[in-house]
Amino acid sequence: MKRLCLTFLLILALAVPAMGKEITLVLDWFPNVDHIPLYVAQQKGYFDEEGLEIKIMPPSESADALKLAAAGRAELGISYEPQTLVAASEGIPLLVVGRLIGHPLSTVLYIEGRGIEKPQDLNGRSMGYTVAGMEDVLAKAFCELNEVKDYNLVHVEFAIIPSLVSGRVDSVMGGFRNYEVVELELKGYKPGYFALEEYGFPDYDELVVVANPAFAKKNPEAIRSIRKALSRATEYTLKNPKEALAVYLKAVPESDEKLEKLAFEKTLPFYAESQVLDVERWRAFADFAHKVGLIERPVDVEPLLWKD
């Protein structure tokens, strides 16, 4: 399994930056509608009202947010619960301080009309996966849980749509129910998917806010303020979706407006309802991750989660 490496920590003999005027938050991926509450908090002045200046930055690769936060190169990052547990299992120092997307967006995605209606229809077919060392493990777990015994795993990386459309694979573990579903629809296909939490996976937070533990310990009021602003921004997003989308599109003008609007409509039910970090919910997924081999060592989730 591809592992997050600890060696980058050895390169840094740096003190964690003290709380300054500006706090850097590194995204998990390029800006998209999953991040709308962050942009609402920034553009509507919720961060300002808490005395915060948050700099939102895209990463150069999806693991950067975790690495940068752990190494003290950024105060905050956006990551995925599964990746966060992998990092914690490997001893990488992180603290989860908030939630952005409160339920899985990741699915087993397929195109309807090709003979797939239930998981058992995946027998004898090819299943693609995106992130090696992550989605292939989850693909195997899905198949084991749902009596799929004869299948071929294919690493498609992020060529999800071309791989499905061309028939290179019959399904993909890791297709999101907001973006890839919309992309298929825009190409004239009817997407179908198996939601992980409906087929044996514990429910989990798709996107979380992680912090450098030393920064959080030194600046607890900043963490509380960030959580408060994010909660307020999420509430605004849910109550005023049209206005929230407009705020995002203004902040990220390079976005594909048609795609983002459709993806946003599908994302709305998945924004985190609160900033409460449910220990038992996290423990259930951590235990599952260990059982299926996603993490090699068990993770005690209580020290991983912000308590306030």
C-alpha positions as a Markdown table, in Angstrom:
| # | Residue | x | y | z |
|---|---|---|---|---|
| 1 | Met | 0.0 | 0.0 | 0.0 |
| 2 | Lys | 1.2 | 3.4 | -0.9 |
| 3 | Arg | 2.0 | 5.2 | 2.4 |
| 4 | Leu | 2.3 | 8.7 | 3.5 |
| 5 | Cys | 5.9 | 9.1 | 4.3 |
| 6 | Leu | 7.3 | 10.3 | 7.6 |
| 7 | Thr | 10.7 | 11.3 | 6.1 |
| 8 | Phe | 9.4 | 14.7 | 5.2 |
| 9 | Leu | 9.1 | 15.4 | 8.9 |
| 10 | Leu | 12.8 | 14.7 | 9.4 |
| 11 | Ile | 13.7 | 17.4 | 6.9 |
| 12 | Leu | 12.0 | 20.0 | 9.0 |
| 13 | Ala | 13.6 | 21.0 | 12.2 |
| 14 | Leu | 11.3 | 24.0 | 12.3 |
| 15 | Ala | 9.2 | 25.5 | 15.0 |
| 16 | Val | 5.5 | 25.6 | 14.3 |
| 17 | Pro | 4.6 | 29.2 | 13.3 |
| 18 | Ala | 3.0 | 31.1 | 16.1 |
| 19 | Met | -0.4 | 32.6 | 15.5 |
| 20 | Gly | 0.0 | 35.5 | 13.2 |
| 21 | Lys | -2.2 | 37.8 | 11.3 |
| 22 | Glu | -2.7 | 35.3 | 8.5 |
| 23 | Ile | -3.6 | 31.6 | 8.8 |
| 24 | Thr | -3.0 | 29.4 | 5.8 |
| 25 | Leu | -5.6 | 26.7 | 4.9 |
| 26 | Val | -4.6 | 24.3 | 2.1 |
| 27 | Leu | -7.4 | 22.6 | 0.2 |
| 28 | Asp | -7.5 | 18.9 | -0.6 |
| 29 | Trp | -8.0 | 19.6 | -4.3 |
| 30 | Phe | -8.6 | 22.5 | -6.7 |
| 31 | Pro | -11.5 | 24.8 | -5.5 |
| 32 | Asn | -14.9 | 23.3 | -6.0 |
| 33 | Val | -18.4 | 23.4 | -4.6 |
| 34 | Asp | -17.4 | 21.0 | -1.7 |
| 35 | His | -15.5 | 24.1 | -0.4 |
| 36 | Ile | -18.4 | 26.6 | -0.7 |
| 37 | Pro | -18.8 | 27.2 | 3.1 |
| 38 | Leu | -15.1 | 28.2 | 3.3 |
| 39 | Tyr | -15.6 | 30.8 | 0.5 |
| 40 | Val | -18.8 | 32.0 | 2.1 |
| 41 | Ala | -17.0 | 32.5 | 5.5 |
| 42 | Gln | -14.2 | 34.4 | 3.7 |
| 43 | Gln | -16.3 | 36.5 | 1.3 |
| 44 | Lys | -19.2 | 37.2 | 3.7 |
| 45 | Gly | -16.7 | 38.4 | 6.4 |
| 46 | Tyr | -17.4 | 35.7 | 9.0 |
| 47 | Phe | -13.7 | 35.0 | 9.4 |
| 48 | Asp | -13.0 | 38.8 | 9.6 |
| 49 | Glu | -15.6 | 39.1 | 12.4 |
| 50 | Glu | -13.8 | 36.4 | 14.3 |
| 51 | Gly | -10.6 | 38.3 | 14.0 |
| 52 | Leu | -9.2 | 35.9 | 11.5 |
| 53 | Glu | -7.4 | 36.3 | 8.1 |
| 54 | Ile | -7.6 | 33.0 | 6.3 |
| 55 | Lys | -5.6 | 32.4 | 3.2 |
| 56 | Ile | -7.2 | 29.6 | 1.1 |
| 57 | Met | -4.7 | 27.8 | -1.1 |
| 58 | Pro | -5.0 | 24.8 | -3.5 |
| 59 | Pro | -2.5 | 22.0 | -3.1 |
| 60 | Ser | 0.0 | 20.8 | -5.7 |
| 61 | Glu | -1.2 | 17.2 | -5.0 |
| 62 | Ser | -4.0 | 15.8 | -2.9 |
| 63 | Ala | -1.7 | 14.7 | 0.0 |
| 64 | Asp | -0.2 | 18.2 | 0.4 |
| 65 | Ala | -2.8 | 19.5 | 2.9 |
| 66 | Leu | -2.0 | 16.7 | 5.4 |
| 67 | Lys | 1.8 | 16.9 | 4.9 |
| 68 | Leu | 1.9 | 20.7 | 5.2 |
| 69 | Ala | -0.3 | 20.8 | 8.3 |
| 70 | Ala | 1.6 | 18.0 | 10.0 |
| 71 | Ala | 5.0 | 19.7 | 9.2 |
| 72 | Gly | 3.9 | 23.1 | 10.4 |
| 73 | Arg | 4.1 | 24.6 | 6.9 |
| 74 | Ala | 0.4 | 25.4 | 7.0 |
| 75 | Glu | -1.8 | 25.8 | 10.0 |
| 76 | Leu | -4.9 | 24.2 | 8.5 |
| 77 | Gly | -5.8 | 21.8 | 5.7 |
| 78 | Ile | -8.8 | 20.1 | 4.2 |
| 79 | Ser | -8.5 | 16.3 | 4.0 |
| 80 | Tyr | -10.6 | 13.1 | 3.8 |
| 81 | Glu | -11.4 | 11.0 | 6.8 |
| 82 | Pro | -9.9 | 7.8 | 5.4 |
| 83 | Gln | -6.6 | 9.6 | 4.5 |
| 84 | Thr | -6.6 | 11.2 | 7.9 |
| 85 | Leu | -6.9 | 7.8 | 9.6 |
| 86 | Val | -4.1 | 6.4 | 7.4 |
| 87 | Ala | -1.9 | 9.4 | 8.5 |
| 88 | Ala | -2.8 | 8.9 | 12.1 |
| 89 | Ser | -2.0 | 5.2 | 11.9 |
| 90 | Glu | 1.4 | 6.0 | 10.6 |
| 91 | Gly | 2.1 | 8.4 | 13.5 |
| 92 | Ile | 1.8 | 11.6 | 11.5 |
| 93 | Pro | 0.8 | 14.4 | 13.9 |
| 94 | Leu | -2.6 | 15.9 | 13.1 |
| 95 | Leu | -5.7 | 17.1 | 14.9 |
| 96 | Val | -9.1 | 17.1 | 13.3 |
| 97 | Val | -10.8 | 20.4 | 14.2 |
| 98 | Gly | -13.9 | 20.6 | 11.9 |
| 99 | Arg | -16.1 | 19.1 | 9.3 |
| 100 | Leu | -16.9 | 20.3 | 5.8 |
| 101 | Ile | -18.7 | 17.4 | 4.1 |
| 102 | Gly | -20.4 | 15.2 | 6.6 |
| 103 | His | -21.2 | 12.0 | 4.6 |
| 104 | Pro | -19.4 | 10.0 | 1.9 |
| 105 | Leu | -19.4 | 11.4 | -1.6 |
| 106 | Ser | -17.4 | 8.5 | -2.8 |
| 107 | Thr | -19.3 | 5.7 | -4.5 |
| 108 | Val | -19.0 | 2.7 | -6.8 |
| 109 | Leu | -20.0 | 4.5 | -10.0 |
| 110 | Tyr | -21.4 | 2.9 | -13.2 |
| 111 | Ile | -23.5 | 3.7 | -16.2 |
| 112 | Glu | -27.0 | 2.4 | -16.3 |
| 113 | Gly | -28.3 | 0.3 | -19.1 |
| 114 | Arg | -25.2 | -1.9 | -19.1 |
| 115 | Gly | -26.5 | -4.7 | -17.0 |
| 116 | Ile | -25.7 | -3.4 | -13.5 |
| 117 | Glu | -28.5 | -3.0 | -11.1 |
| 118 | Lys | -27.2 | -4.5 | -7.9 |
| 119 | Pro | -23.7 | -5.1 | -6.5 |
| 120 | Gln | -23.7 | -8.8 | -7.4 |
| 121 | Asp | -24.0 | -7.8 | -11.1 |
| 122 | Leu | -20.4 | -6.7 | -10.8 |
| 123 | Asn | -19.3 | -10.3 | -10.8 |
| 124 | Gly | -17.2 | -11.1 | -13.8 |
| 125 | Arg | -16.5 | -7.5 | -14.6 |
| 126 | Ser | -13.7 | -4.9 | -14.3 |
| 127 | Met | -13.8 | -2.3 | -11.5 |
| 128 | Gly | -11.6 | 0.7 | -11.7 |
| 129 | Tyr | -10.2 | 2.6 | -8.8 |
| 130 | Thr | -8.6 | 6.0 | -8.4 |
| 131 | Val | -6.1 | 6.4 | -5.6 |
| 132 | Ala | -3.7 | 3.4 | -5.3 |
| 133 | Gly | -3.3 | 2.2 | -1.7 |
| 134 | Met | -6.7 | 3.7 | -0.8 |
| 135 | Glu | -9.5 | 3.1 | -3.3 |
| 136 | Asp | -8.3 | -0.4 | -4.3 |
| 137 | Val | -8.5 | -1.4 | -0.7 |
| 138 | Leu | -12.0 | 0.0 | -0.4 |
| 139 | Ala | -13.0 | -1.7 | -3.6 |
| 140 | Lys | -11.9 | -5.1 | -2.3 |
| 141 | Ala | -13.8 | -4.4 | 0.9 |
| 142 | Phe | -17.0 | -3.4 | -1.0 |
| 143 | Cys | -16.7 | -6.6 | -3.1 |
| 144 | Glu | -16.3 | -8.8 | 0.0 |
| 145 | Leu | -19.2 | -7.1 | 1.8 |
| 146 | Asn | -21.5 | -7.5 | -1.2 |
| 147 | Glu | -20.7 | -11.0 | -2.5 |
| 148 | Val | -18.8 | -9.9 | -5.5 |
| 149 | Lys | -16.2 | -12.6 | -5.9 |
| 150 | Asp | -15.1 | -12.6 | -9.5 |
| 151 | Tyr | -13.7 | -9.1 | -10.5 |
| 152 | Asn | -10.7 | -7.4 | -12.0 |
| 153 | Leu | -9.3 | -4.3 | -10.5 |
| 154 | Val | -8.0 | -1.6 | -12.8 |
| 155 | His | -6.1 | 1.5 | -11.8 |
| 156 | Val | -7.7 | 4.3 | -13.8 |
| 157 | Glu | -6.2 | 7.1 | -11.7 |
| 158 | Phe | -8.5 | 10.1 | -12.3 |
| 159 | Ala | -9.6 | 9.1 | -15.8 |
| 160 | Ile | -13.0 | 8.0 | -14.3 |
| 161 | Ile | -15.3 | 9.3 | -17.0 |
| 162 | Pro | -13.3 | 8.1 | -20.0 |
| 163 | Ser | -12.7 | 4.7 | -18.5 |
| 164 | Leu | -16.5 | 4.2 | -17.9 |
| 165 | Val | -17.6 | 5.7 | -21.2 |
| 166 | Ser | -15.2 | 3.6 | -23.3 |
| 167 | Gly | -16.0 | 0.4 | -21.4 |
| 168 | Arg | -12.5 | 0.0 | -20.2 |
| 169 | Val | -14.1 | -0.7 | -16.8 |
| 170 | Asp | -17.7 | -1.4 | -15.8 |
| 171 | Ser | -17.6 | 0.5 | -12.6 |
| 172 | Val | -15.2 | 2.8 | -10.6 |
| 173 | Met | -14.6 | 2.9 | -6.8 |
| 174 | Gly | -14.0 | 6.5 | -6.0 |
| 175 | Gly | -16.4 | 8.3 | -8.3 |
| 176 | Phe | -18.1 | 11.1 | -6.5 |
| 177 | Arg | -21.9 | 11.3 | -6.4 |
| 178 | Asn | -21.8 | 15.1 | -7.2 |
| 179 | Tyr | -19.0 | 15.7 | -9.8 |
| 180 | Glu | -18.6 | 12.5 | -11.7 |
| 181 | Val | -22.4 | 11.9 | -11.8 |
| 182 | Val | -22.9 | 15.3 | -13.2 |
| 183 | Glu | -20.1 | 14.9 | -15.8 |
| 184 | Leu | -21.7 | 11.7 | -17.0 |
| 185 | Glu | -25.1 | 13.4 | -17.2 |
| 186 | Leu | -23.7 | 16.3 | -19.2 |
| 187 | Lys | -22.2 | 13.8 | -21.7 |
| 188 | Gly | -25.7 | 12.2 | -22.2 |
| 189 | Tyr | -25.2 | 9.1 | -20.0 |
| 190 | Lys | -27.4 | 8.0 | -17.1 |
| 191 | Pro | -25.2 | 7.3 | -14.1 |
| 192 | Gly | -25.9 | 4.9 | -11.4 |
| 193 | Tyr | -24.0 | 4.3 | -8.2 |
| 194 | Phe | -23.8 | 2.3 | -5.0 |
| 195 | Ala | -23.6 | 4.6 | -2.0 |
| 196 | Leu | -20.9 | 3.1 | 0.3 |
| 197 | Glu | -22.8 | 3.8 | 3.5 |
| 198 | Glu | -25.8 | 1.8 | 2.1 |
| 199 | Tyr | -23.7 | -1.2 | 1.3 |
| 200 | Gly | -21.8 | -2.1 | 4.4 |
| 201 | Phe | -19.5 | 0.9 | 5.1 |
| 202 | Pro | -19.9 | 2.9 | 8.2 |
| 203 | Asp | -21.0 | 6.5 | 7.6 |
| 204 | Tyr | -18.1 | 9.0 | 7.7 |
| 205 | Asp | -17.1 | 12.6 | 7.0 |
| 206 | Glu | -15.9 | 13.0 | 3.4 |
| 207 | Leu | -14.0 | 16.2 | 4.1 |
| 208 | Val | -12.6 | 17.4 | 7.4 |
| 209 | Val | -10.5 | 20.3 | 8.6 |
| 210 | Val | -7.2 | 19.2 | 10.0 |
| 211 | Ala | -4.8 | 21.4 | 12.0 |
| 212 | Asn | -1.2 | 21.2 | 13.1 |
| 213 | Pro | -1.5 | 20.0 | 16.8 |
| 214 | Ala | 1.1 | 22.4 | 18.1 |
| 215 | Phe | -0.6 | 25.4 | 16.4 |
| 216 | Ala | -4.0 | 24.3 | 17.8 |
| 217 | Lys | -2.7 | 23.8 | 21.3 |
| 218 | Lys | -1.1 | 27.3 | 21.2 |
| 219 | Asn | -4.1 | 29.0 | 19.6 |
| 220 | Pro | -7.3 | 27.3 | 20.9 |
| 221 | Glu | -9.3 | 30.5 | 20.5 |
| 222 | Ala | -8.4 | 30.6 | 16.8 |
| 223 | Ile | -9.6 | 27.1 | 16.4 |
| 224 | Arg | -12.9 | 27.9 | 18.2 |
| 225 | Ser | -13.3 | 31.0 | 16.0 |
| 226 | Ile | -12.7 | 29.0 | 12.8 |
| 227 | Arg | -15.2 | 26.4 | 13.9 |
| 228 | Lys | -17.7 | 29.1 | 14.7 |
| 229 | Ala | -17.2 | 30.9 | 11.3 |
| 230 | Leu | -17.5 | 27.6 | 9.4 |
| 231 | Ser | -20.7 | 26.6 | 11.2 |
| 232 | Arg | -22.2 | 30.0 | 10.4 |
| 233 | Ala | -21.1 | 29.8 | 6.8 |
| 234 | Thr | -22.6 | 26.3 | 6.4 |
| 235 | Glu | -25.9 | 27.4 | 7.9 |
| 236 | Tyr | -25.9 | 30.3 | 5.4 |
| 237 | Thr | -25.2 | 28.0 | 2.5 |
| 238 | Leu | -28.0 | 25.6 | 3.4 |
| 239 | Lys | -30.5 | 28.5 | 3.9 |
| 240 | Asn | -29.4 | 30.6 | 1.0 |
| 241 | Pro | -28.0 | 28.2 | -1.6 |
| 242 | Lys | -28.4 | 30.5 | -4.6 |
| 243 | Glu | -26.6 | 33.3 | -2.9 |
| 244 | Ala | -23.9 | 31.0 | -1.6 |
| 245 | Leu | -23.2 | 29.6 | -5.0 |
| 246 | Ala | -23.0 | 33.2 | -6.4 |
| 247 | Val | -20.4 | 34.0 | -3.7 |
| 248 | Tyr | -18.3 | 31.0 | -4.7 |
| 249 | Leu | -18.5 | 31.7 | -8.4 |
| 250 | Lys | -17.4 | 35.3 | -7.8 |
| 251 | Ala | -14.5 | 34.1 | -5.7 |
| 252 | Val | -13.5 | 31.4 | -8.2 |
| 253 | Pro | -14.4 | 33.0 | -11.6 |
| 254 | Glu | -12.5 | 30.3 | -13.5 |
| 255 | Ser | -15.1 | 27.7 | -12.5 |
| 256 | Asp | -17.3 | 26.0 | -15.1 |
| 257 | Glu | -20.6 | 27.6 | -14.0 |
| 258 | Lys | -22.9 | 25.0 | -15.5 |
| 259 | Leu | -21.0 | 22.1 | -14.0 |
| 260 | Glu | -20.6 | 23.7 | -10.6 |
| 261 | Lys | -24.3 | 24.7 | -10.4 |
| 262 | Leu | -25.4 | 21.1 | -11.0 |
| 263 | Ala | -22.8 | 19.6 | -8.7 |
| 264 | Phe | -23.8 | 22.1 | -6.0 |
| 265 | Glu | -27.4 | 20.9 | -6.1 |
| 266 | Lys | -26.2 | 17.3 | -5.5 |
| 267 | Thr | -23.8 | 18.4 | -2.8 |
| 268 | Leu | -26.3 | 20.4 | -0.6 |
| 269 | Pro | -27.5 | 17.4 | 1.4 |
| 270 | Phe | -24.0 | 16.4 | 2.3 |
| 271 | Tyr | -22.6 | 19.6 | 4.0 |
| 272 | Ala | -21.8 | 18.9 | 7.6 |
| 273 | Glu | -24.8 | 19.7 | 9.8 |
| 274 | Ser | -22.6 | 20.8 | 12.6 |
| 275 | Gln | -19.0 | 21.0 | 13.7 |
| 276 | Val | -19.5 | 18.2 | 16.3 |
| 277 | Leu | -16.9 | 15.5 | 15.9 |
| 278 | Asp | -18.6 | 12.3 | 16.9 |
| 279 | Val | -16.1 | 10.0 | 18.6 |
| 280 | Glu | -18.2 | 6.9 | 18.3 |
| 281 | Arg | -18.8 | 7.6 | 14.6 |
| 282 | Trp | -15.1 | 8.1 | 14.0 |
| 283 | Arg | -14.3 | 5.0 | 16.0 |
| 284 | Ala | -16.6 | 2.9 | 14.0 |
| 285 | Phe | -15.0 | 3.9 | 10.7 |
| 286 | Ala | -11.5 | 3.6 | 12.2 |
| 287 | Asp | -12.2 | 0.0 | 13.3 |
| 288 | Phe | -13.6 | -0.7 | 9.9 |
| 289 | Ala | -10.5 | 0.7 | 8.2 |
| 290 | His | -8.3 | -1.5 | 10.3 |
| 291 | Lys | -10.5 | -4.6 | 9.7 |
| 292 | Val | -10.3 | -4.2 | 5.9 |
| 293 | Gly | -6.6 | -3.4 | 5.8 |
| 294 | Leu | -6.8 | 0.3 | 5.0 |
| 295 | Ile | -4.7 | 1.1 | 8.1 |
| 296 | Glu | -2.1 | -1.3 | 9.5 |
| 297 | Arg | -2.4 | -0.3 | 13.1 |
| 298 | Pro | -5.5 | 0.6 | 15.1 |
| 299 | Val | -6.1 | 4.3 | 15.7 |
| 300 | Asp | -7.4 | 5.7 | 19.0 |
| 301 | Val | -9.6 | 8.4 | 17.6 |
| 302 | Glu | -10.1 | 10.4 | 20.8 |
| 303 | Pro | -6.7 | 12.2 | 20.7 |
| 304 | Leu | -7.2 | 12.8 | 17.0 |
| 305 | Leu | -10.4 | 14.9 | 17.5 |
| 306 | Trp | -10.7 | 18.4 | 18.8 |
| 307 | Lys | -12.5 | 18.5 | 22.1 |
| 308 | Asp | -14.5 | 21.7 | 22.8 |
